[in-house]
Amino acid sequence: MSHDLFEAAKAAAAFSHSPYSGFPVGAAIRTPDGRIFSGTNVENLAFPQGWCAETSALAQMIMGGAKQVAEIAIFAPKKAACPPCGGCRQKLAEFSNGSAQIHLCDDEGIAQTVTLAELLPMMFRTELK
């Protein structure tokens, strides 16, 4: 079932704007109701102003009215099984209780699957949430 998520992440990577790093990334999120939202990394000459593929996919998800990540596939053609950066792990934690499946992909499909809690065992939480 997750092959469609891989395909969406791979397709998103083709839209990457990564002229500085030359490192395209695509991400695709599936919500609990089965909808898929994808995104790609967008770099900016003022380096800290760019955003990651996971962030783009989360923005699409929010704009689609969804609030929960069930699973996400991440595809980087230049690095097999590329995990999300620390900042994106915390951003994903905002929309998951830690059980979200993170699919790390290679050219053929899903190479490894872990949970968000495995990638970010001490995710920042407050009593407000």
N, CA, C and O atoms as a GROMACS GRO file, in nm:
protein
  516
    1MET      N    1   0.082  -0.120   0.000
    1MET     CA    2   0.000   0.000   0.000
    1MET      C    3   0.086   0.126   0.000
    1MET      O    4   0.042   0.230  -0.048
    2SER      N    5   0.205   0.118   0.052
    2SER     CA    6   0.290   0.237   0.063
    2SER      C    7   0.367   0.267  -0.065
    2SER      O    8   0.439   0.367  -0.071
    3HIS      N    9   0.354   0.181  -0.167
    3HIS     CA   10   0.425   0.207  -0.292
    3HIS      C   11   0.376   0.338  -0.356
    3HIS      O   12   0.454   0.411  -0.416
    4ASP      N   13   0.246   0.367  -0.344
    4ASP     CA   14   0.195   0.492  -0.400
    4ASP      C   15   0.253   0.613  -0.329
    4ASP      O   16   0.271   0.718  -0.389
    5LEU      N   17   0.282   0.598  -0.202
    5LEU     CA   18   0.344   0.707  -0.126
    5LEU      C   19   0.488   0.729  -0.175
    5LEU      O   20   0.531   0.843  -0.191
    6PHE      N   21   0.561   0.620  -0.199
    6PHE     CA   22   0.695   0.628  -0.256
    6PHE      C   23   0.691   0.699  -0.392
    6PHE      O   24   0.772   0.788  -0.418
    7GLU      N   25   0.597   0.659  -0.477
    7GLU     CA   26   0.588   0.719  -0.610
    7GLU      C   27   0.558   0.869  -0.601
    7GLU      O   28   0.612   0.948  -0.679
    8ALA      N   29   0.474   0.909  -0.507
    8ALA     CA   30   0.443   1.051  -0.489
    8ALA      C   31   0.566   1.128  -0.441
    8ALA      O   32   0.589   1.240  -0.486
    9ALA      N   33   0.645   1.069  -0.352
    9ALA     CA   34   0.768   1.134  -0.302
    9ALA      C   35   0.871   1.146  -0.414
    9ALA      O   36   0.937   1.248  -0.429
   10LYS      N   37   0.883   1.041  -0.493
   10LYS     CA   38   0.978   1.042  -0.605
   10LYS      C   39   0.938   1.147  -0.708
   10LYS      O   40   1.024   1.219  -0.760
   11ALA      N   41   0.810   1.157  -0.737
   11ALA     CA   42   0.763   1.258  -0.832
   11ALA      C   43   0.787   1.398  -0.778
   11ALA      O   44   0.822   1.488  -0.854
   12ALA      N   45   0.768   1.418  -0.648
   12ALA     CA   46   0.789   1.549  -0.588
   12ALA      C   47   0.935   1.592  -0.597
   12ALA      O   48   0.964   1.710  -0.617
   13ALA      N   49   1.028   1.499  -0.584
   13ALA     CA   50   1.171   1.531  -0.591
   13ALA      C   51   1.208   1.593  -0.726
   13ALA      O   52   1.301   1.672  -0.734
   14ALA      N   53   1.135   1.558  -0.829
   14ALA     CA   54   1.162   1.612  -0.962
   14ALA      C   55   1.136   1.762  -0.970
   14ALA      O   56   1.187   1.829  -1.060
   15PHE      N   57   1.059   1.816  -0.876
   15PHE     CA   58   1.028   1.959  -0.874
   15PHE      C   59   1.121   2.038  -0.782
   15PHE      O   60   1.103   2.159  -0.766
   16SER      N   61   1.219   1.972  -0.723
   16SER     CA   62   1.309   2.038  -0.629
   16SER      C   63   1.375   2.162  -0.688
   16SER      O   64   1.413   2.164  -0.806
   17HIS      N   65   1.387   2.264  -0.605
   17HIS     CA   66   1.465   2.382  -0.640
   17HIS      C   67   1.588   2.378  -0.549
   17HIS      O   68   1.588   2.434  -0.439
   18SER      N   69   1.693   2.311  -0.597
   18SER     CA   70   1.813   2.292  -0.515
   18SER      C   71   1.939   2.328  -0.593
   18SER      O   72   2.028   2.244  -0.608
   19PRO      N   73   1.947   2.453  -0.644
   19PRO     CA   74   2.063   2.490  -0.724
   19PRO      C   75   2.192   2.505  -0.644
   19PRO      O   76   2.300   2.505  -0.703
   20TYR      N   77   2.184   2.519  -0.513
   20TYR     CA   78   2.304   2.543  -0.431
   20TYR      C   79   2.363   2.412  -0.378
   20TYR      O   80   2.484   2.393  -0.382
   21SER      N   81   2.279   2.325  -0.330
   21SER     CA   82   2.328   2.197  -0.278
   21SER      C   83   2.330   2.089  -0.385
   21SER      O   84   2.409   1.995  -0.376
   22GLY      N   85   2.245   2.101  -0.486
   22GLY     CA   86   2.234   1.995  -0.585
   22GLY      C   87   2.178   1.867  -0.524
   22GLY      O   88   2.204   1.757  -0.573
   23PHE      N   89   2.100   1.881  -0.415
   23PHE     CA   90   2.050   1.766  -0.340
   23PHE      C   91   1.896   1.770  -0.335
   23PHE      O   92   1.838   1.818  -0.238
   24PRO      N   93   1.831   1.719  -0.440
   24PRO     CA   94   1.685   1.719  -0.441
   24PRO      C   95   1.626   1.617  -0.343
   24PRO      O   96   1.682   1.510  -0.320
   25VAL      N   97   1.511   1.654  -0.287
   25VAL     CA   98   1.440   1.565  -0.194
   25VAL      C   99   1.291   1.580  -0.221
   25VAL      O  100   1.242   1.690  -0.248
   26GLY      N  101   1.220   1.469  -0.214
   26GLY     CA  102   1.075   1.470  -0.223
   26GLY      C  103   1.017   1.400  -0.103
   26GLY      O  104   1.078   1.306  -0.050
   27ALA      N  105   0.901   1.444  -0.059
   27ALA     CA  106   0.833   1.380   0.054
   27ALA      C  107   0.685   1.371   0.023
   27ALA      O  108   0.629   1.456  -0.046
   28ALA      N  109   0.623   1.266   0.073
   28ALA     CA  110   0.478   1.249   0.056
   28ALA      C  111   0.420   1.197   0.186
   28ALA      O  112   0.467   1.099   0.243
   29ILE      N  113   0.316   1.264   0.232
   29ILE     CA  114   0.248   1.231   0.358
   29ILE      C  115   0.114   1.166   0.327
   29ILE      O  116   0.041   1.211   0.238
   30ARG      N  117   0.083   1.060   0.401
   30ARG     CA  118  -0.052   1.004   0.397
   30ARG      C  119  -0.119   1.035   0.530
   30ARG      O  120  -0.060   1.015   0.636
   31THR      N  121  -0.240   1.085   0.523
   31THR     CA  122  -0.318   1.113   0.643
   31THR      C  123  -0.399   0.989   0.680
   31THR      O  124  -0.413   0.898   0.598
   32PRO      N  125  -0.452   0.983   0.802
   32PRO     CA  126  -0.530   0.866   0.842
   32PRO      C  127  -0.649   0.834   0.750
   32PRO      O  128  -0.690   0.719   0.740
   33ASP      N  129  -0.702   0.936   0.682
   33ASP     CA  130  -0.814   0.911   0.591
   33ASP      C  131  -0.768   0.873   0.450
   33ASP      O  132  -0.851   0.859   0.360
   34GLY      N  133  -0.636   0.856   0.430
   34GLY     CA  134  -0.584   0.807   0.304
   34GLY      C  135  -0.540   0.912   0.204
   34GLY      O  136  -0.487   0.877   0.098
   35ARG      N  137  -0.560   1.039   0.233
   35ARG     CA  138  -0.517   1.143   0.139
   35ARG      C  139  -0.366   1.155   0.140
   35ARG      O  140  -0.301   1.134   0.242
   36ILE      N  141  -0.310   1.190   0.025
   36ILE     CA  142  -0.165   1.206   0.009
   36ILE      C  143  -0.135   1.351  -0.026
   36ILE      O  144  -0.198   1.411  -0.113
   37PHE      N  145  -0.035   1.406   0.044
   37PHE     CA  146   0.013   1.542   0.020
   37PHE      C  147   0.164   1.534   0.001
   37PHE      O  148   0.233   1.473   0.081
   38SER      N  149   0.214   1.597  -0.105
   38SER     CA  150   0.358   1.588  -0.132
   38SER      C  151   0.422   1.725  -0.131
   38SER      O  152   0.355   1.828  -0.137
   39GLY      N  153   0.555   1.724  -0.123
   39GLY     CA  154   0.631   1.847  -0.122
   39GLY      C  155   0.775   1.820  -0.161
   39GLY      O  156   0.820   1.705  -0.162
   40THR      N  157   0.847   1.925  -0.192
   40THR     CA  158   0.987   1.914  -0.229
   40THR      C  159   1.067   2.023  -0.158
   40THR      O  160   1.010   2.119  -0.105
   41ASN      N  161   1.198   2.009  -0.158
   41ASN     CA  162   1.282   2.110  -0.095
   41ASN      C  163   1.297   2.230  -0.189
   41ASN      O  164   1.306   2.216  -0.311
   42VAL      N  165   1.300   2.348  -0.127
   42VAL     CA  166   1.312   2.473  -0.202
   42VAL      C  167   1.422   2.554  -0.134
   42VAL      O  168   1.406   2.605  -0.023
   43GLU      N  169   1.535   2.565  -0.203
   43GLU     CA  170   1.648   2.638  -0.147
   43GLU      C  171   1.637   2.787  -0.179
   43GLU      O  172   1.563   2.828  -0.268
   44ASN      N  173   1.713   2.865  -0.104
   44ASN     CA  174   1.716   3.009  -0.121
   44ASN      C  175   1.860   3.054  -0.103
   44ASN      O  176   1.932   2.998  -0.020
   45LEU      N  177   1.902   3.151  -0.180
   45LEU     CA  178   2.039   3.201  -0.169
   45LEU      C  179   2.074   3.243  -0.027
   45LEU      O  180   2.189   3.227   0.015
   46ALA      N  181   1.978   3.296   0.047
   46ALA     CA  182   1.997   3.324   0.189
   46ALA      C  183   1.971   3.192   0.261
   46ALA      O  184   1.859   3.166   0.304
   47PHE      N  185   2.074   3.109   0.272
   47PHE     CA  186   2.062   2.968   0.307
   47PHE      C  187   1.963   2.930   0.417
   47PHE      O  188   1.892   2.832   0.399
   48PRO      N  189   1.954   2.999   0.526
   48PRO     CA  190   1.858   2.950   0.626
   48PRO      C  191   1.712   2.974   0.587
   48PRO      O  192   1.622   2.931   0.659
   49GLN      N  193   1.689   3.041   0.475
   49GLN     CA  194   1.552   3.074   0.437
   49GLN      C  195   1.484   2.969   0.350
   49GLN      O  196   1.366   2.983   0.319
   50GLY      N  197   1.554   2.865   0.311
   50GLY     CA  198   1.492   2.759   0.233
   50GLY      C  199   1.407   2.669   0.320
   50GLY      O  200   1.402   2.687   0.442
   51TRP      N  201   1.340   2.572   0.259
   51TRP     CA  202   1.264   2.476   0.339
   51TRP      C  203   1.277   2.337   0.282
   51TRP      O  204   1.303   2.317   0.163
   52CYS      N  205   1.259   2.241   0.369
   52CYS     CA  206   1.277   2.100   0.336
   52CYS      C  207   1.152   2.043   0.270
   52CYS      O  208   1.044   2.102   0.277
   53ALA      N  209   1.167   1.929   0.206
   53ALA     CA  210   1.055   1.861   0.140
   53ALA      C  211   0.946   1.825   0.241
   53ALA      O  212   0.827   1.836   0.211
   54GLU      N  213   0.986   1.781   0.359
   54GLU     CA  214   0.888   1.743   0.461
   54GLU      C  215   0.805   1.864   0.504
   54GLU      O  216   0.684   1.852   0.526
   55THR      N  217   0.870   1.979   0.515
   55THR     CA  218   0.800   2.102   0.551
   55THR      C  219   0.700   2.140   0.443
   55THR      O  220   0.587   2.180   0.473
   56SER      N  221   0.741   2.127   0.317
   56SER     CA  222   0.650   2.157   0.205
   56SER      C  223   0.529   2.064   0.206
   56SER      O  224   0.416   2.108   0.184
   57ALA      N  225   0.553   1.936   0.233
   57ALA     CA  226   0.443   1.839   0.237
   57ALA      C  227   0.349   1.869   0.354
   57ALA      O  228   0.227   1.859   0.340
   58LEU      N  229   0.406   1.905   0.469
   58LEU     CA  230   0.323   1.942   0.584
   58LEU      C  231   0.237   2.064   0.552
   58LEU      O  232   0.120   2.070   0.590
   59ALA      N  233   0.294   2.162   0.483
   59ALA     CA  234   0.218   2.281   0.446
   59ALA      C  235   0.101   2.244   0.354
   59ALA      O  236  -0.009   2.296   0.370
   60GLN      N  237   0.126   2.156   0.259
   60GLN     CA  238   0.019   2.110   0.171
   60GLN      C  239  -0.090   2.038   0.250
   60GLN      O  240  -0.209   2.056   0.225
   61MET      N  241  -0.047   1.955   0.347
   61MET     CA  242  -0.142   1.882   0.430
   61MET      C  243  -0.231   1.979   0.508
   61MET      O  244  -0.353   1.962   0.511
   62ILE      N  245  -0.170   2.078   0.570
   62ILE     CA  246  -0.246   2.177   0.648
   62ILE      C  247  -0.342   2.252   0.557
   62ILE      O  248  -0.458   2.273   0.592
   63MET      N  249  -0.294   2.293   0.438
   63MET     CA  250  -0.380   2.365   0.344
   63MET      C  251  -0.493   2.276   0.292
   63MET      O  252  -0.597   2.327   0.248
   64GLY      N  253  -0.474   2.144   0.298
   64GLY     CA  254  -0.579   2.051   0.258
   64GLY      C  255  -0.678   2.022   0.370
   64GLY      O  256  -0.772   1.945   0.352
   65GLY      N  257  -0.655   2.084   0.486
   65GLY     CA  258  -0.747   2.068   0.598
   65GLY      C  259  -0.716   1.951   0.689
   65GLY      O  260  -0.794   1.922   0.780
   66ALA      N  261  -0.605   1.883   0.667
   66ALA     CA  262  -0.569   1.769   0.752
   66ALA      C  263  -0.480   1.815   0.867
   66ALA      O  264  -0.415   1.919   0.859
   67LYS      N  265  -0.479   1.736   0.974
   67LYS     CA  266  -0.402   1.773   1.094
   67LYS      C  267  -0.319   1.658   1.151
   67LYS      O  268  -0.258   1.672   1.256
   68GLN      N  269  -0.318   1.542   1.081
   68GLN     CA  270  -0.246   1.427   1.137
   68GLN      C  271  -0.170   1.351   1.027
   68GLN      O  272  -0.223   1.327   0.919
   69VAL      N  273  -0.046   1.315   1.059
   69VAL     CA  274   0.038   1.235   0.970
   69VAL      C  275   0.029   1.089   1.013
   69VAL      O  276   0.059   1.055   1.127
   70ALA      N  277  -0.012   1.002   0.921
   70ALA     CA  278  -0.012   0.859   0.949
   70ALA      C  279   0.121   0.798   0.905
   70ALA      O  280   0.179   0.714   0.974
   71GLU      N  281   0.169   0.842   0.787
   71GLU     CA  282   0.298   0.795   0.736
   71GLU      C  283   0.352   0.896   0.636
   71GLU      O  284   0.279   0.976   0.579
   72ILE      N  285   0.484   0.889   0.618
   72ILE     CA  286   0.550   0.977   0.522
   72ILE      C  287   0.661   0.900   0.454
   72ILE      O  288   0.734   0.824   0.517
   73ALA      N  289   0.674   0.920   0.324
   73ALA     CA  290   0.784   0.863   0.247
   73ALA      C  291   0.877   0.977   0.209
   73ALA      O  292   0.833   1.086   0.172
   74ILE      N  293   1.007   0.950   0.220
   74ILE     CA  294   1.109   1.050   0.186
   74ILE      C  295   1.203   0.989   0.084
   74ILE      O  296   1.256   0.880   0.104
   75PHE      N  297   1.222   1.062  -0.027
   75PHE     CA  298   1.306   1.013  -0.136
   75PHE      C  299   1.409   1.119  -0.173
   75PHE      O  300   1.374   1.233  -0.203
   76ALA      N  301   1.536   1.081  -0.170
   76ALA     CA  302   1.645   1.168  -0.214
   76ALA      C  303   1.727   1.087  -0.316
   76ALA      O  304   1.793   0.991  -0.278
   77PRO      N  305   1.723   1.124  -0.443
   77PRO     CA  306   1.790   1.044  -0.544
   77PRO      C  307   1.940   1.027  -0.524
   77PRO      O  308   1.999   0.932  -0.577
   78LYS      N  309   2.002   1.116  -0.449
   78LYS     CA  310   2.148   1.108  -0.430
   78LYS      C  311   2.189   1.041  -0.300
   78LYS      O  312   2.308   1.024  -0.275
   79LYS      N  313   2.091   1.001  -0.216
   79LYS     CA  314   2.123   0.935  -0.089
   79LYS      C  315   2.011   0.839  -0.052
   79LYS      O  316   1.900   0.881  -0.020
   80ALA      N  317   2.041   0.710  -0.058
   80ALA     CA  318   1.940   0.610  -0.023
   80ALA      C  319   1.905   0.619   0.125
   80ALA      O  320   1.992   0.644   0.209
   81ALA      N  321   1.780   0.599   0.156
   81ALA     CA  322   1.730   0.597   0.294
   81ALA      C  323   1.768   0.724   0.370
   81ALA      O  324   1.821   0.717   0.480
   82CYS      N  325   1.739   0.837   0.310
   82CYS     CA  326   1.771   0.968   0.369
   82CYS      C  327   1.666   1.003   0.474
   82CYS      O  328   1.549   1.022   0.439
   83PRO      N  329   1.704   1.012   0.601
   83PRO     CA  330   1.607   1.046   0.705
   83PRO      C  331   1.580   1.197   0.710
   83PRO      O  332   1.660   1.275   0.659
   84PRO      N  333   1.470   1.236   0.769
   84PRO     CA  334   1.442   1.380   0.784
   84PRO      C  335   1.541   1.444   0.880
   84PRO      O  336   1.591   1.378   0.972
   85CYS      N  337   1.570   1.571   0.859
   85CYS     CA  338   1.658   1.644   0.950
   85CYS      C  339   1.591   1.658   1.086
   85CYS      O  340   1.472   1.629   1.100
   86GLY      N  341   1.664   1.703   1.184
   86GLY     CA  342   1.611   1.719   1.320
   86GLY      C  343   1.493   1.814   1.326
   86GLY      O  344   1.395   1.788   1.396
   87GLY      N  345   1.502   1.926   1.254
   87GLY     CA  346   1.394   2.022   1.255
   87GLY      C  347   1.266   1.962   1.197
   87GLY      O  348   1.158   1.985   1.251
   88CYS      N  349   1.279   1.886   1.090
   88CYS     CA  350   1.160   1.824   1.029
   88CYS      C  351   1.105   1.714   1.118
   88CYS      O  352   0.984   1.691   1.119
   89ARG      N  353   1.190   1.646   1.191
   89ARG     CA  354   1.140   1.545   1.285
   89ARG      C  355   1.049   1.611   1.387
   89ARG      O  356   0.942   1.558   1.419
   90GLN      N  357   1.090   1.726   1.439
   90GLN     CA  358   1.006   1.796   1.536
   90GLN      C  359   0.880   1.852   1.471
   90GLN      O  360   0.774   1.852   1.533
   91LYS      N  361   0.891   1.898   1.347
   91LYS     CA  362   0.772   1.946   1.277
   91LYS      C  363   0.673   1.832   1.257
   91LYS      O  364   0.552   1.851   1.273
   92LEU      N  365   0.722   1.714   1.221
   92LEU     CA  366   0.634   1.597   1.206
   92LEU      C  367   0.570   1.560   1.340
   92LEU      O  368   0.455   1.517   1.344
   93ALA      N  369   0.646   1.578   1.449
   93ALA     CA  370   0.594   1.546   1.583
   93ALA      C  371   0.475   1.633   1.620
   93ALA      O  372   0.391   1.594   1.701
   94GLU      N  373   0.466   1.750   1.561
   94GLU     CA  374   0.354   1.840   1.586
   94GLU      C  375   0.222   1.777   1.539
   94GLU      O  376   0.115   1.811   1.588
   95PHE      N  377   0.233   1.685   1.442
   95PHE     CA  378   0.114   1.626   1.380
   95PHE      C  379   0.110   1.474   1.394
   95PHE      O  380   0.046   1.406   1.314
   96SER      N  381   0.178   1.421   1.495
   96SER     CA  382   0.179   1.277   1.520
   96SER      C  383   0.209   1.253   1.668
   96SER      O  384   0.277   1.333   1.732
   97ASN      N  385   0.159   1.144   1.719
   97ASN     CA  386   0.190   1.108   1.858
   97ASN      C  387   0.318   1.026   1.866
   97ASN      O  388   0.352   0.974   1.972
   98GLY      N  389   0.387   1.014   1.756
   98GLY     CA  390   0.511   0.936   1.751
   98GLY      C  391   0.494   0.805   1.677
   98GLY      O  392   0.593   0.740   1.644
   99SER      N  393   0.372   0.765   1.650
   99SER     CA  394   0.347   0.638   1.583
   99SER      C  395   0.352   0.648   1.430
   99SER      O  396   0.345   0.546   1.362
  100ALA      N  397   0.364   0.768   1.376
  100ALA     CA  398   0.370   0.784   1.231
  100ALA      C  399   0.485   0.702   1.174
  100ALA      O  400   0.596   0.702   1.229
  101GLN      N  401   0.459   0.633   1.065
  101GLN     CA  402   0.562   0.555   0.999
  101GLN      C  403   0.641   0.645   0.905
  101GLN      O  404   0.584   0.720   0.826
  102ILE      N  405   0.773   0.636   0.915
  102ILE     CA  406   0.864   0.712   0.830
  102ILE      C  407   0.929   0.613   0.735
  102ILE      O  408   1.007   0.528   0.778
  103HIS      N  409   0.898   0.624   0.605
  103HIS     CA  410   0.953   0.534   0.504
  103HIS      C  411   1.072   0.602   0.436
  103HIS      O  412   1.055   0.704   0.369
  104LEU      N  413   1.188   0.546   0.454
  104LEU     CA  414   1.310   0.598   0.392
  104LEU      C  415   1.331   0.520   0.263
  104LEU      O  416   1.341   0.397   0.265
  105CYS      N  417   1.339   0.590   0.152
  105CYS     CA  418   1.335   0.526   0.021
  105CYS      C  419   1.468   0.530  -0.053
  105CYS      O  420   1.553   0.615  -0.027
  106ASP      N  421   1.483   0.436  -0.145
  106ASP     CA  422   1.592   0.438  -0.241
  106ASP      C  423   1.528   0.439  -0.379
  106ASP      O  424   1.408   0.462  -0.390
  107ASP      N  425   1.605   0.417  -0.484
  107ASP     CA  426   1.552   0.423  -0.620
  107ASP      C  427   1.444   0.320  -0.649
  107ASP      O  428   1.361   0.341  -0.738
  108GLU      N  429   1.443   0.211  -0.576
  108GLU     CA  430   1.349   0.104  -0.602
  108GLU      C  431   1.220   0.113  -0.521
  108GLU      O  432   1.118   0.055  -0.560
  109GLY      N  433   1.224   0.184  -0.411
  109GLY     CA  434   1.106   0.192  -0.324
  109GLY      C  435   1.148   0.213  -0.180
  109GLY      O  436   1.249   0.277  -0.152
  110ILE      N  437   1.071   0.158  -0.091
  110ILE     CA  438   1.096   0.176   0.052
  110ILE      C  439   1.211   0.084   0.095
  110ILE      O  440   1.204  -0.038   0.079
  111ALA      N  441   1.316   0.145   0.149
  111ALA     CA  442   1.434   0.070   0.193
  111ALA      C  443   1.427   0.037   0.341
  111ALA      O  444   1.479  -0.066   0.385
  112GLN      N  445   1.363   0.125   0.418
  112GLN     CA  446   1.356   0.107   0.563
  112GLN      C  447   1.236   0.185   0.616
  112GLN      O  448   1.204   0.293   0.567
  113THR      N  449   1.171   0.129   0.716
  113THR     CA  450   1.060   0.198   0.781
  113THR      C  451   1.084   0.201   0.931
  113THR      O  452   1.115   0.099   0.993
  114VAL      N  453   1.070   0.319   0.988
  114VAL     CA  454   1.083   0.339   1.133
  114VAL      C  455   0.967   0.426   1.177
  114VAL      O  456   0.899   0.487   1.094
  115THR      N  457   0.944   0.433   1.306
  115THR     CA  458   0.841   0.525   1.356
  115THR      C  459   0.907   0.659   1.388
  115THR      O  460   1.028   0.668   1.405
  116LEU      N  461   0.826   0.761   1.395
  116LEU     CA  462   0.876   0.892   1.434
  116LEU      C  463   0.938   0.887   1.573
  116LEU      O  464   1.039   0.951   1.598
  117ALA      N  465   0.877   0.810   1.664
  117ALA     CA  466   0.931   0.798   1.800
  117ALA      C  467   1.070   0.735   1.800
  117ALA      O  468   1.152   0.767   1.886
  118GLU      N  469   1.096   0.646   1.705
  118GLU     CA  470   1.231   0.587   1.695
  118GLU      C  471   1.331   0.690   1.646
  118GLU      O  472   1.446   0.692   1.692
  119LEU      N  473   1.289   0.778   1.555
  119LEU     CA  474   1.379   0.882   1.504
  119LEU      C  475   1.396   0.997   1.601
  119LEU      O  476   1.500   1.063   1.602
  120LEU      N  477   1.294   1.022   1.682
  120LEU     CA  478   1.295   1.136   1.773
  120LEU      C  479   1.239   1.093   1.908
  120LEU      O  480   1.128   1.130   1.945
  121PRO      N  481   1.317   1.012   1.982
  121PRO     CA  482   1.265   0.951   2.105
  121PRO      C  483   1.227   1.051   2.214
  121PRO      O  484   1.144   1.020   2.299
  122MET      N  485   1.286   1.167   2.215
  122MET     CA  486   1.254   1.264   2.319
  122MET      C  487   1.193   1.388   2.256
  122MET      O  488   1.235   1.501   2.284
  123MET      N  489   1.092   1.367   2.170
  123MET     CA  490   1.030   1.480   2.102
  123MET      C  491   0.975   1.580   2.202
  123MET      O  492   0.924   1.542   2.307
  124PHE      N  493   0.986   1.706   2.168
  124PHE     CA  494   0.941   1.813   2.256
  124PHE      C  495   0.790   1.811   2.264
  124PHE      O  496   0.721   1.813   2.162
  125ARG      N  497   0.740   1.807   2.385
  125ARG     CA  498   0.595   1.807   2.411
  125ARG      C  499   0.567   1.904   2.524
  125ARG      O  500   0.654   1.931   2.607
  126THR      N  501   0.447   1.956   2.529
  126THR     CA  502   0.405   2.037   2.642
  126THR      C  503   0.271   1.983   2.691
  126THR      O  504   0.208   1.902   2.624
  127GLU      N  505   0.231   2.026   2.805
  127GLU     CA  506   0.102   1.984   2.860
  127GLU      C  507  -0.014   2.050   2.787
  127GLU      O  508  -0.130   2.012   2.805
  128LEU      N  509   0.017   2.149   2.705
  128LEU     CA  510  -0.087   2.221   2.632
  128LEU      C  511  -0.148   2.137   2.520
  128LEU      O  512  -0.260   2.164   2.476
  129LYS      N  513  -0.076   2.037   2.474
  129LYS     CA  514  -0.121   1.960   2.359
  129LYS      C  515  -0.187   1.831   2.398
  129LYS      O  516  -0.230   1.755   2.311
   0.00000   0.00000   0.00000
